Amino acid sequence: MAKLNGRIILIYNLSYMYTQKVLDHFKNPHNQGVIEDADAVGQEGNPVCGDVMKIYLKIENNIIKDVKFETLGCAAAVAVSSDLTDMVKGKTLEEALKVTKDDIVNDLGGLPPVKLHCSMLGVDALHKAIENYKNKK
């Protein structure tokens, strides 16, 4: 704790809350950005915490050739988005649909219990993007 203008503030050290892999993805996210001519876009948000994830897919012959994300949220939300895009790039749509929140959490080396919902947001945004693509066909 510290004081700022007479108020007590809490200072968090993220390394106590998150694994090194989560911190790496948060500090240097992979595949962050927009695909202007995306074949599909999926968005999911959590009204309680305010996190919003948007996933863009470029698909050729049923394979995710490119994937990007925009995330407004905490370190866990950004890390989940980054890791998820790494996991699904190059996979078929069917393989990508099999990625679970547990796959993401395990790949990241864990998340604090209060941040586990972030992994579900990522999966849900991906599923919405794939559903969007299939509905266009």
Helices and strands as residue ranges (DSSP letters): E 2-4, E 7-9, H 14-17, H 20-27, E 40-45, E 52-60, E 63-72, H 75-88, H 93-97, H 101-108, G 113-115, H 117-136
